[in-house]
């Protein structure tokens, strides 16, 4: 176990915010993780776990111990001729894991291609895109109880998945660290999800009429690359805000003044695209100081100059929230974790 002091986190968060941690450690095994956590406990240090650093905004230096989870490995268990369980350690890169499954011709994760981050953080957010969420293929995850340092298993019901939400963001926050995740995927008779117009349009451009899971993945990758900035080029955390779901009565009131507002049924609620709301408020491509809303996707906030502080980015997001609330009466919620 190696503990580094006053460690820069600039290369460990996709916003590229230049902050430091009082202490920093990388762990590549369960034994190292337990050893590091014991050290943290003995020193009475606050602890933060980092995966790919893709869904986090540091607004200040971290006065505690940051643990980078580099747990790696993938295993499989065939259930029957149609289904397979695929288990990935928390430190596996999410997109590379999806591509691994596609190379094996396992279906279920193709719509989630090119989402940044690592496997271990995927259940926390219940990450989703283009009609698919983690909960659709999630089987279970192994977690380390931070109080007892014992392993526990969480099935889908116990995870209490919601829209970009789970028990790990609610009452389980700070109590567990996800060590590995198991997905139930299809070996054949895949369910191809192309309901989203963007995927259908992309498949047409590709000249594909009967898409495979690999075709869907390629379409999703093309779409994301065409409208979302690469964090390696310009700092960002992908979608900064959740798409709000509002009461039908509220939606009908908003639609009186904005009849063109896009919307999608969401149970008893109506989901409205946050990107559209932000764009209507004039934020798309707008820059203030070092921070901007991406010119192709208003939902994405970028570290435009590479020199933005976390506070600048946070304040920029607050201005967006205020303007959307003033214009539409709808309050946006940040999807990115604020530290």
N, C-alpha and C positions, 0 to 999 in steps of 0.2 A: 504493500500500500504506500503510495506516494502522495503527500499532501503539499500542494503548491500554494504559496501565499501571494496576495495582491496580483491575482491572475486576470489578464484582460479577457473579456468575453466578446470582444468585437467580432471574432471569427466563429463564435458559437451561437449567434442569433442572426436570423436571416434579414433583419432590419439593418444589420451592420452598425448598431449603436455601440459606441465606445464607452463601455462601463467595465468595472472590474469586480471580482469577487474577493472577499477577504481570504477565502480558502477555496481550493479547487482540487477535485480528484476524479480520475477516470477509473471505472471499474469494468472488468471484462468477465467476471464470474460471480456466482452467488456468494461464494466465500468472501471475495473481496468486498462485495456490497455490504455484507453483514459486518465485516471488520471496519469498514469506513463508517457505517452507521453507529457502531459502538464508540468509535472515536468521537463522532459528532455528539453523541449523548454524554460522554464523559466530560467533554469540553463545553457542554451546554450551548451548542451552536445551532442556530436556525439552519434548516436544510432545504435545498431546492434541487429537484431532479431535472436534468436537461436531456431531451432526446435530440431531435434535429434542430431545435431552436427555431422552428418555423411558425409557431403560434404563440409567440411571447413578445412582449414589449417591456424592455427595461427602462424605467424612468429615473433610475438612480443606481449607484453602486450597491452590490448585494453584501450586506454585513452578516455573512454566515458562510456556510459550506455549500458550494455547488457541486453536485455529483453528475458527471457525464456517464450515461448508461451505454456501454459498448458491449452489451450482451448479444452474441451472434449465434446463428444456427437455425436451420430449417429441417423439419422432419415430417414424415407423412405416414398415414395409416389408412389403408383402403378399407372402407366399410362394406361395400358391395359393388356390383358392376356399374352402379350409377353414381356413387358418392365416395368422397375421400375426405379425411380430416387432415388439414395441413397446419402445422404448428410452427410459428416463427418467434424467435427471441425478440425482446423489446428493442434491441439496438439495430435490427435490420432496417435498412432504408425501405420506406413504404413502396415507392414506385418500382424499385428493383425487385421487391417481393411479389408485386403484382405481375411483373414481367416473367418472373420465375414460374408462377402458376400458369400463365398463358403459354409458356414454352412447354409445359407439361400437358397442355390442353385441358386445364382445369378451369371451369367457368364459375362466375359469380362476382369477381372483383374488377372485371374489365372496365366498367363505367367509372371506376375510381382511379384510373390511370393518371399519373403525373401529379397527384396531390403531394405536396411537400411534407417532409417529416418522417418519423420512424414508426414502426409497427406498434411499439409500446404506448404511444400517445393516441393511437387511432380509436380505441374504445372510449377514452376520456371524452372526446369531442363527439363521438358517434359520427365520424366524418362521413360526408355524403356528397354526391354530385350526380346530376343527370338521371334522377329517378332511383338511385341506389344509396343505401346507407349501410354502415358496418353491421348494424343489427340484423340485416337481411341474411347474412352468411355467418354471423358470429356463433360459435359453439360454446366457448368458455375462455377464461383467462386465469393464469396463475399469478397471484399477487403475494407480495411480502408484507405482512402486517408490521408496521413500523414500531409498534409498541412491544409486541412479543417477539419479533423477528422470526416468526413462524410463517410457513407458506399456507395460503388458503386458495380455494377455487371459487370463482364466480361464474355462474351460468348466465344466460341471457336475461332471465327473469330477475336475478339478483342484481344485475347491472343497472336495471331500471332506465333503459335508454329512452331519450326524448330527442327532440330536434336540437342537434349540436349539444347534447347534454347526456349525462349519466350520473350514477351515484358517486363517481370519482370527482365530479365537479360540485357535488352537493354535500350531503352529510359525511361522505367518505373522503372528502378533500383533506389531504395532509395525513391520512391514516394508513394509506397503502401506496405501494409502488408496483406497477404492473411489470412482471418479469417475462411473461410470454403470452401469446394469444393464439387460440386455435379457431380455425374457420372450417365450416362444412361446405365443400365445393362440389360441383358436379363434374363427373368424368365424361358423361355424354348426355344427350337430350337437354342441352343447355337452354335456359330461359334467356332469350335475347331481348334486352330492353332498349328500344329505340324510340320511345314515345316522345322524347324531347325533340322539338323541331330542329334545333341546332344539329343534333346527331343525324337526323334524317337528311338535312341539307348537305351535311358533310359527306355522308355516304353516297349521295347522288353525284357530288363532285368527283368522288373516287370511282364512280361507275359501278358501284356495288348494289345489287338488287336483293341478294339473299346473304346478308352479312353473317360472318362467323364471329365468335367472341374476339378473335384477333382483329377483325375489321372494326368492331366497335371500339376497341382500345385505340387503334390508330386514329379513328375519327375523333375520339375524345382528346387525344394528344394534340392533334392538329388544331382543334378548337381552342384548347387551353393555351397553346403556344401563340396562337394568332391574337389573343386578347389579354393574356396575363403576362406581366413582366417576369423575366428570369431573375430570381433573387441574387444569382451570381453576377448579374449585370447591374441591377439597381435594387437596393434594399427594400424588401417588402415582406409581408406575412400572408400573402394571398388575400382572401376576403376578410376585410377588417370588421364588418358588421354582419349580424344575423339578418335573414329576411324576416321581417316582423309578421306575426300572425295576429290579426285583430278581429274583434267581434263583427258579425255580419251587420249589425246596426250601425257601427262606426264606419264600416266600409261603404255602406249605402250613402251615408252622409258625405263622405269624402268624394264619392263618385258623382254627386250632384254638381260639384265644382270642377271635377277632373274626370269626365266621362271616359277618357281614353286610358285610364289607369289599368295596367295589367294586373291580373289576379289569378289565384289558384285555390280551389277548395282545399281545406285542411281540417277535416272533421267538422266540428261546430264553428270553426273559425275560417277566416279568409287570409291566405298568405299573399303578401305584396312584395315584389322585388325591391330590396333596399337600394340596389344600384340605380333603378329607375327613379326612385324618390330623390336620391342624392343628385342625379343628373338634372332633374327638373328644378332643383334649387341652384343650379349654375356652378356646381363644383367640379364637374368632369374636366380634367386637365388643368384645373386651377392650382396655382402655386403660391404659397406664402412662405417667404424665407427659404429654408432648406427642404420644405415638405410640400408634397403635391398629391392631388388625386390623379390617378393614372388616366392618360388621355384616351385610352381605349376601353377602360372599365372603371367607372366611378366608384365601385365598391372597394377598390384597392387603393390604399394609401402607400405612397412610396417615399423613401429617403432620397429625394431627387438629386441632391448635391453630394450625397455620401457623408455629409457632415452633420446631419440632424441629430439632436439629442432626443432621448426618449420623451422628455417633457414637451418638446416642440411637436412631436408626432401626436402625443396625447392631447395637447391643446388644440391641434388641428382637427382631431376627431371630435372634440367637444363642440367646436364651432359647427361642424357638419350636423351633429345631433341636434343642436339648438335650432339651426335653420330648417331642418326637416320637421321638427316639432312645431315651429312657428307657422310653416306653410301648410302642413297637412294634419297637424294634431296627432301625429304618430311618433312615438319615441323609439329610436333605434337603440339596439343593445350591441355592445362590442362583443365580437366573437373571440378576439385575441385576449390572451391572459395578460393582465397588467401587473407588473412587479414594481 
